[in-house]
Amino acid sequence: MLYPNPASKSAQLFERAQHVLTDGGSRSTIRIAPYSIYAKSAQGKYVTDLDGNRLMDFNNNYSSMIHGHAHPRVVAAAIEQVQRGSGYAFGSEAELRLAELLCGRCDNFDKIRFMNSGSEAVMKAIKAARAHTSRPKIAKVENAYHGCYDYAEVSLGVEPTDLSKGDPVSKAYCHGTPQGVLDDVVVIPFNEPKIARRILDEHARELAAVLIDPIGLGMARFRPTDEFLAMLEDFCADSGALFIADEVVSFRAGPAGVQGDRGLKPHLTTLGKIIGGGFPVGAVAGSADVMAVFEAGDGKAKVPHGGTYNANPVTMAAGLVAMQMMTDDEFARLNRLGAAFRKGCAEVFRLTDTDGAVQGQYSVFTMTFAEPALSDTAARGHVYRSRGIHQYMVQNGYWMTPGMVGICSTAMDEADVAPFCETLMRGITALREKASHAA
């Protein structure tokens, strides 16, 4: 694939988009330089662009497409539901069945409530925690991503605090964030249990919840230690704050997500991505006593929750089939595949003496490059961009996140590992030669 290619249909559409779409689109996360690629179709593990170039998709819409694209069973469920109605102000059996499936798989889920995105789920979980505890503040990890709610994005994309000089402080991610938002978010350092516990204890009586992504920072790049997670649970038990597990990404770890694998007991869990079968979805699940804040009874709920597309029947039908297909064996196979890619990439790094690291967990693998020839954009606040190697992989048929995160789908198998690693090795060699000639 020739990329960049000013004569391509993607480049031409991107130019047109500048006139009607801010920054040429509606998602900051898909914007790459010099122009975004436009898809024509997607099937299984491949996406085809408008010029007919086919890319193996290791992004999978930022982890939501666990079965790859247009899986026949998911498509059939969605079409069948669309033919019966794509939205109405009534309940649907598919919503009930998906709720039963999810609550049946995770001991921490007594009740669940559906919405439209992971960001919305985090927002509602925070509101539920405040309503349940009658406390105003939340705590979160510095540089942890939890969607676009004002409170959840505090201290995102910042330079990690030098803990020898002081504690993390709340910093705005978006211009115009009110000071009141910053005042109600307590920021703790990642994987520093003693420092984090001291900070939490200072605010114990004001904290409604501690929000944590149990798969770690950088989309599974950095794993939380057992000691850190245990400290957070202990603090919540001691203080009365709620423990919120953001499993929007990490629920792909197994039938009960990371919490099931690592024995966590959150009061509330936020979900999204894979549970919607490729359609917009979010959910909050948790213990019956906490989830009761959404119940109106004969009056007004503590947390009223409407939404035109909450539990949309098409999403529920597709999500039900997608999750039914994710059996224990399929979760295990997908996690083995992630491990195989990590092993293969690590071997490439060893053979090429590459300065960097191969990381990741479960069905996610990540690569961090420290060489300027391979990565011409520095990391900031656990947000990574590896433009050189990312562009090479695109040119040679592979689509990953700009930060070189690879996300496996059930459409893939271990036969895909060797070709990917061979391309990666050729890319490292080619980029070094190019840098050497330019010097």
Phi and psi in degrees as a GROMACS rama.xvg file:
@    title "Ramachandran Plot"
@    xaxis  label "Phi"
@    yaxis  label "Psi"
@TYPE xy
-84.8286  110.803  LEU-2
-146.471  128.54  TYR-3
-73.9725  153.865  PRO-4
-141.576  99.7982  ASN-5
-58.2883  -21.9011  PRO-6
-88.1338  -2.55629  ALA-7
-71.5658  158.161  SER-8
-65.5562  -35.1929  LYS-9
-62.1341  -45.8665  SER-10
-62.1461  -39.6616  ALA-11
-68.3541  -41.91  GLN-12
-67.7652  -36.327  LEU-13
-62.9432  -38.0633  PHE-14
-63.7504  -44.3958  GLU-15
-61.3779  -38.694  ARG-16
-63.8979  -25.4261  ALA-17
-59.553  -23.5895  GLN-18
-83.2198  -20.7529  HIS-19
-130.129  -15.5147  VAL-20
-120.317  128.784  LEU-21
-62.127  126.998  THR-22
60.1313  17.9979  ASP-23
84.937  5.8176  GLY-24
-174.183  -168.943  GLY-25
-120.937  6.95661  SER-26
-136.588  112.682  ARG-27
-59.9176  -30.8829  SER-28
-74.3757  -14.5749  THR-29
-103.973  1.48235  ILE-30
-77.9143  119.241  ARG-31
-126.279  155.881  ILE-32
-93.2117  142.297  ALA-33
-90.0979  -9.45107  PRO-34
-155.163  154.712  TYR-35
-75.9013  147.171  SER-36
-88.002  137.659  ILE-37
-104.085  127.828  TYR-38
-86.9832  143.906  ALA-39
-99.9135  -40.1875  LYS-40
-158.322  164.526  SER-41
-147.143  133.775  ALA-42
-147.594  125.595  GLN-43
61.9282  -124.467  GLY-44
-94.9914  8.18707  LYS-45
-120.319  146.394  TYR-46
-119.99  136.11  VAL-47
-112.325  130.483  THR-48
-87.9003  179.088  ASP-49
-65.4052  -18.3729  LEU-50
-96.0827  4.61038  ASP-51
89.1019  4.81144  GLY-52
-77.0024  134.63  ASN-53
-107.01  129.158  ARG-54
-119.883  132.569  LEU-55
-72.9137  126.687  MET-56
-94.537  103.065  ASP-57
-99.6859  11.5433  PHE-58
-97.1769  -42.211  ASN-59
49.8252  49.8283  ASN-60
48.6103  53.1513  ASN-61
52.2168  47.1327  TYR-62
87.3382  2.59386  SER-63
-80.8846  -25.1691  SER-64
-93.6147  75.0537  MET-65
-68.5736  -23.0702  ILE-66
-103.1  17.4008  HIS-67
74.631  -157.724  GLY-68
-102.886  139.362  HIS-69
53.1681  46.0256  ALA-70
-61.1244  131.919  HIS-71
-54.3122  -39.9573  PRO-72
-69.184  -38.7186  ARG-73
-69.5226  -42.9111  VAL-74
-59.9862  -43.9261  VAL-75
-62.0787  -41.4743  ALA-76
-64.7242  -41.341  ALA-77
-66.929  -44.6311  ALA-78
-64.1851  -42.3938  ILE-79
-59.3583  -40.8369  GLU-80
-71.5458  -41.1994  GLN-81
-57.7001  -40.169  VAL-82
-66.411  -23.6613  GLN-83
-93.4752  -8.61892  ARG-84
131.606  130.692  GLY-85
-97.3264  -6.51518  SER-86
-177.898  134.707  GLY-87
-160.17  160.875  TYR-88
-88.8656  56.0015  ALA-89
-141.918  165.24  PHE-90
-75.9485  166.425  GLY-91
-134.826  148.266  SER-92
-63.4342  -33.2354  GLU-93
-61.8987  -38.2846  ALA-94
-60.6105  -46.5019  GLU-95
-62.1385  -44.2949  LEU-96
-67.8937  -38.5133  ARG-97
-66.7986  -39.2499  LEU-98
-62.2319  -43.2384  ALA-99
-63.3464  -41.5718  GLU-100
-61.9853  -49.0214  LEU-101
-67.6553  -44.2911  LEU-102
-66.6996  -29.7956  CYS-103
-72.3335  -20.5075  GLY-104
-92.0418  -22.0785  ARG-105
-124.861  120.886  CYS-106
-62.3753  -21.7922  ASP-107
-84.8049  -3.23021  ASN-108
-103.672  99.1654  PHE-109
-83.8094  -42.7345  ASP-110
-135.369  158.537  LYS-111
-142.182  153.862  ILE-112
-140.249  130.543  ARG-113
-96.922  150.304  PHE-114
-147.804  -152.625  MET-115
-113.852  -8.51867  ASN-116
-161.858  163.771  SER-117
-64.395  -38.2171  GLY-118
-59.5818  -44.0043  SER-119
-65.367  -36.6052  GLU-120
-63.0157  -43.6352  ALA-121
-62.5694  -42.7548  VAL-122
-58.2635  -46.8549  MET-123
-70.064  -33.716  LYS-124
-64.8421  -41.7763  ALA-125
-64.0415  -43.7978  ILE-126
-63.1872  -38.8311  LYS-127
-64.3116  -41.1463  ALA-128
-63.5719  -42.1091  ALA-129
-63.3388  -43.5864  ARG-130
-65.0672  -37.8854  ALA-131
-73.1052  -36.6232  HIS-132
-99.4955  -16.9955  THR-133
59.5277  35.3021  SER-134
-119.936  151.733  ARG-135
-92.3345  -27.3882  PRO-136
-99.7954  156.798  LYS-137
-124.731  160.321  ILE-138
-117.513  144.16  ALA-139
-147.445  163.685  LYS-140
-82.75  138.233  VAL-141
-56.9333  130.515  GLU-142
69.84  13.0732  ASN-143
-83.4173  133.449  ALA-144
-92.8373  126.947  TYR-145
-135.627  31.4085  HIS-146
91.2022  -164.374  GLY-147
-108.474  11.7553  CYS-148
-67.7188  138.969  TYR-149
-46.3167  -50.8226  ASP-150
-70.0513  -34.1896  TYR-151
-73.9866  -24.2145  ALA-152
-98.5146  8.2343  GLU-153
-60.9379  137.882  VAL-154
57.8502  38.5464  SER-155
-98.6559  140.011  LEU-156
68.0751  33.318  GLY-157
-108.762  160.37  VAL-158
-65.7684  128.163  GLU-159
-54.3328  136.54  PRO-160
-65.6882  135.55  THR-161
-77.3357  101.6  ASP-162
-67.9389  -14.5891  LEU-163
-73.6784  -13.8501  SER-164
-109.596  -6.94087  LYS-165
151.57  176.755  GLY-166
-85.1662  159.425  ASP-167
-62.0516  150.187  PRO-168
-125.554  156.067  VAL-169
-70.3343  125.997  SER-170
-127.254  144.461  LYS-171
-72.7921  140.707  ALA-172
-92.1928  -41.1433  TYR-173
-105.708  142.223  CYS-174
-61.2033  139.022  HIS-175
90.5983  1.92242  GLY-176
-61.8547  125.663  THR-177
-63.7434  146.322  PRO-178
-59.7535  -32.3346  GLN-179
-60.8405  -33.2346  GLY-180
-65.2586  -46.8033  VAL-181
-62.8486  -36.5291  LEU-182
-66.1025  -24.2514  ASP-183
-100.301  14.0062  ASP-184
-124.354  122.75  VAL-185
-98.4837  123.912  VAL-186
-103.509  130.564  VAL-187
-120.03  153.298  ILE-188
-77.8918  150.723  PRO-189
-79.0809  135.117  PHE-190
56.7282  33.523  ASN-191
-125.938  76.679  GLU-192
-61.4358  -38.4225  PRO-193
-69.0154  -46.5479  LYS-194
-66.0847  -44.4019  ILE-195
-62.5521  -40.4006  ALA-196
-65.0536  -39.9837  ARG-197
-61.621  -43.3195  ARG-198
-64.7707  -44.3958  ILE-199
-62.1255  -41.7493  LEU-200
-61.8494  -32.3146  ASP-201
-65.8025  -21.8768  GLU-202
-119.161  15.8073  HIS-203
-54.7628  -40.4945  ALA-204
-76.1924  -12.6623  ARG-205
-104.177  -11.5845  GLU-206
-85.4382  122.656  LEU-207
-80.2909  -33.555  ALA-208
-161.634  157.585  ALA-209
-113.119  125.389  VAL-210
-103.958  125.456  LEU-211
-140.963  139.908  ILE-212
-94.8094  109.102  ASP-213
-71.7834  -6.62813  PRO-214
-92.2715  -8.91179  ILE-215
98.0188  -174.524  GLY-216
-80.9085  159.104  LEU-217
64.7951  35.8816  GLY-218
55.0552  57.5299  MET-219
82.7878  8.04043  ALA-220
-69.7042  -39.2729  ARG-221
-122.044  120.504  PHE-222
-86.5657  130.807  ARG-223
-66.6311  139.653  PRO-224
-76.1163  157.8  THR-225
-59.411  -38.9506  ASP-226
-63.608  -41.025  GLU-227
-66.4341  -46.6604  PHE-228
-64.6754  -40.377  LEU-229
-63.4707  -38.9896  ALA-230
-60.9146  -43.0849  MET-231
-63.1135  -43.6126  LEU-232
-64.9475  -40.5741  GLU-233
-63.5141  -42.5849  ASP-234
-60.7198  -45.5487  PHE-235
-62.9647  -39.7215  CYS-236
-64.252  -38.2389  ALA-237
-76.1968  -34.251  ASP-238
-98.6256  -19.1906  SER-239
87.7037  -0.2742  GLY-240
-71.5236  152.268  ALA-241
-87.5503  146.711  LEU-242
-98.7766  114.47  PHE-243
-107.673  120.78  ILE-244
-98.3362  118.227  ALA-245
-87.6142  97.1658  ASP-246
-106.918  28.5707  GLU-247
-57.5901  -44.2654  VAL-248
-89.2992  -43.5268  VAL-249
-79.974  -4.26283  SER-250
-67.3445  -11.7067  PHE-251
-73.6158  -4.69998  ARG-252
-68.3683  -26.2511  ALA-253
176.965  -178.995  GLY-254
-55.8218  -30.9329  PRO-255
-117.807  23.5659  ALA-256
70.4322  -163.918  GLY-257
-66.2801  -35.6684  VAL-258
-60.1098  -35.3855  GLN-259
-70.4932  -38.6697  GLY-260
-71.2243  -35.607  ASP-261
-107.779  7.74274  ARG-262
70.0122  32.6629  GLY-263
-83.6906  155.471  LEU-264
-129.035  66.1644  LYS-265
-69.3195  151.149  PRO-266
-75.4529  -36.4805  HIS-267
-134.082  148.584  LEU-268
-132.492  135.219  THR-269
-100.34  138.845  THR-270
-129.358  165.07  LEU-271
-179.771  -154.709  GLY-272
48.0942  -99.4182  LYS-273
-66.1189  -22.7916  ILE-274
-76.8058  -4.64292  ILE-275
-103.191  2.75527  GLY-276
63.4579  24.0944  GLY-277
98.7783  0.571156  GLY-278
-108.613  160.498  PHE-279
-59.4625  131.037  PRO-280
-159.753  152.546  VAL-281
-154.84  164.498  GLY-282
-160.588  152.653  ALA-283
-121.202  129.839  VAL-284
-130.828  153.447  ALA-285
174.722  -165.838  GLY-286
-68.585  150.442  SER-287
-60.6779  -37.6598  ALA-288
-67.7282  -36.4779  ASP-289
-76.8077  -43.6576  VAL-290
-64.6251  -15.0613  MET-291
-62.588  -16.4926  ALA-292
-64.8798  -18.2907  VAL-293
-87.4767  -6.5834  PHE-294
-88.9638  128.475  GLU-295
-83.785  -33.9192  ALA-296
60.1768  -127.632  GLY-297
-95.4444  0.266031  ASP-298
-133.581  -139.144  GLY-299
-100.583  135.054  LYS-300
-66.3147  151.504  ALA-301
-61.0176  -34.392  LYS-302
-126.847  89.4568  VAL-303
-61.5053  143.679  PRO-304
-145.669  93.0381  HIS-305
-100.381  -173.788  GLY-306
156.107  117.406  GLY-307
-54.1733  -37.6971  THR-308
-110.443  13.3348  TYR-309
-58.583  131.841  ASN-310
53.4845  40.3377  ALA-311
-52.173  132.017  ASN-312
-61.8414  -29.7556  PRO-313
-67.4444  -45.6749  VAL-314
-60.6505  -44.163  THR-315
-63.3526  -41.8722  MET-316
-66.4561  -44.8778  ALA-317
-67.1263  -41.8041  ALA-318
-64.5169  -38.122  GLY-319
-60.0402  -48.4653  LEU-320
-64.8506  -43.4186  VAL-321
-59.463  -42.4122  ALA-322
-76.0433  -31.8795  MET-323
-61.4638  -35.3837  GLN-324
-70.8904  -21.4891  MET-325
-86.871  78.1623  MET-326
-76.2664  170.695  THR-327
-54.9035  -43.3943  ASP-328
-65.102  -37.2271  ASP-329
-71.8858  -37.8359  GLU-330
-59.5726  -44.9758  PHE-331
-63.3453  -42.5995  ALA-332
-62.1161  -42.5146  ARG-333
-65.2189  -38.7835  LEU-334
-68.6665  -35.4593  ASN-335
-64.4291  -36.4046  ARG-336
-65.1796  -42.6498  LEU-337
-58.8078  -41.7911  GLY-338
-64.7881  -36.1867  ALA-339
-66.8718  -39.7314  ALA-340
-66.6053  -40.4708  PHE-341
-62.4867  -42.3947  ARG-342
-64.0881  -43.5  LYS-343
-65.0074  -43.4647  GLY-344
-65.8478  -38.7191  CYS-345
-62.3365  -36.7792  ALA-346
-67.562  -37.4802  GLU-347
-61.9558  -45.2034  VAL-348
-59.6799  -40.4926  PHE-349
-67.3121  -46.7081  ARG-350
-67.4167  -30.2899  LEU-351
-99.2057  2.33608  THR-352
50.7374  50.2204  ASP-353
-84.2307  132.684  THR-354
-82.1014  110.785  ASP-355
163.548  -158.732  GLY-356
-150.298  144.722  ALA-357
-105.741  124.596  VAL-358
-135.112  -168.766  GLN-359
120.501  172.426  GLY-360
-147.242  154.542  GLN-361
54.2749  -121.257  TYR-362
-98.4348  23.0162  SER-363
-121.476  134.551  VAL-364
-127.278  145.985  PHE-365
-134.287  154.507  THR-366
-131.51  135.077  MET-367
-119.719  126.57  THR-368
-111.695  129.452  PHE-369
-99.8597  -7.29043  ALA-370
-85.8963  128.859  GLU-371
-56.1358  -32.4477  PRO-372
-64.5332  -27.101  ALA-373
-102.096  -23.8975  LEU-374
-143.306  104.35  SER-375
-94.6495  12.688  ASP-376
-128.64  126.838  THR-377
-75.0918  152.23  ALA-378
-73.1589  144  ALA-379
-137.995  118.179  ARG-380
57.1328  43.7442  GLY-381
63.8724  19.2811  HIS-382
-107.342  118.616  VAL-383
-113.645  142.62  TYR-384
-134.666  128.407  ARG-385
-124.755  72.0303  SER-386
-60.908  -42.5177  ARG-387
-61.285  -56.4864  GLY-388
-72.5478  -32.0872  ILE-389
-62.0248  -44.8224  HIS-390
-65.5494  -38.5136  GLN-391
-61.8445  -43.6268  TYR-392
-65.0983  -37.3997  MET-393
-61.3337  -46.4565  VAL-394
-61.3589  -21.7349  GLN-395
-115.868  23.5423  ASN-396
97.2979  15.2742  GLY-397
-128.608  132.763  TYR-398
-114.558  118.879  TRP-399
-125.951  179.351  MET-400
-69.7807  156.606  THR-401
-57.8408  -23.7295  PRO-402
-89.1077  12.805  GLY-403
62.2379  47.5826  MET-404
-99.4921  129.148  VAL-405
-109.636  129.56  GLY-406
-122.135  118.999  ILE-407
-80.9211  151.67  CYS-408
-125.218  163.605  SER-409
-69.6765  -10.34  THR-410
-74.2147  -12.1473  ALA-411
-99.0151  164.333  MET-412
-148.87  -179.382  ASP-413
-68.7569  -14.7095  GLU-414
-68.39  -15.3936  ALA-415
-83.6776  -12.9549  ASP-416
-69.04  -52.6707  VAL-417
-60.514  -48.1605  ALA-418
-59.8221  -38.406  PRO-419
-62.4538  -47.58  PHE-420
-66.3649  -35.5628  CYS-421
-65.0223  -39.7848  GLU-422
-65.7809  -41.5448  THR-423
-60.3554  -43.2153  LEU-424
-64.2776  -43.4522  MET-425
-63.4438  -36.4855  ARG-426
-65.0333  -43.4579  GLY-427
-60.2301  -45.0847  ILE-428
-63.926  -45.8903  THR-429
-63.9961  -41.4938  ALA-430
-70.1094  -35.1729  LEU-431
-66.5763  -41.0887  ARG-432
-64.4196  -39.0696  GLU-433
-64.3492  -41.7792  LYS-434
-66.7502  -36.6301  ALA-435
-66.6951  -40.2015  SER-436
-69.0565  -29.3547  HIS-437
-79.4977  -18.683  ALA-438
